[in-house]
Amino acid sequence: MRALRYFLSPYILAIWALLVVGAVVTAPFGTYAPMALGARAVFWAVLAAAGIFLGYITHVLCDRALRHRGSRAAAIGEVLIFASLLSPLAYAMIVNMSDQIQAGTVTMARVSVFVLVAVAMIRALRRILQKGAMLDEAAGMPGVGEAPQAPAEPKEPRLLRRLPDGARGAILHLSARDHFVTVETTGGAHDLRMRLRDAIDEMDSVEGLRTHRSHWVAREAIVDVRREEGRVFLVLENGREVPVSRKYRADLEEAGVA
């Protein structure tokens, strides 16, 4: 359910379409001559879809394995691992589907460089779009036909101002560890030296739920509930599974979440 929602989101479908159209038109690695237009479209559509699938898997794994090292390390690791997985697949598909390409035109090194640059550009584009969405939401401009309204209070929670640019985004999850609170956003994760109670207070108007003495989640980030051997976990939109303790289970049931 979570993965299907991700793959069918307008953002991902737009990225997939742009990749396919760009590859069909430019025909990299000499795929123009040996492939008809229809064959090129199918070929690059399949390769782009495979790349998006690998990208999702890589993002989830890197987020779980590298989040403690900061958002920058997770982003770099995601790009490198994704490129190392996609490059052999792209090379094999290009060689097998385009056996008429002149020998020496396609090499593993060329494909790897191409994939690495493309992945880095897509990652950068995603960051730009995320920041743009945040700016649009903060601007609160009236739509066509709407009367201008009096300036409203900023919707951005105060806690977001504590985060560096590389970790900014919609806040999904807060977790406490020792004297630190890990703030997990759509842009990454960052540790702040503060109490969880104080961090929750700075979420202001964002609706959220306490699930555990060490965890808080934004309600809009919850996409599923998983139960295992009597334990309950809230599944967030980024794949994170947050435990629900018995103390807070009744509150979540009353809120219609669990």
Order of alpha helices (4+ residues) and beta strands (2+ residues): alpha-alpha-alpha-alpha-alpha-beta-beta-beta-alpha-beta-beta-beta-beta-beta-alpha
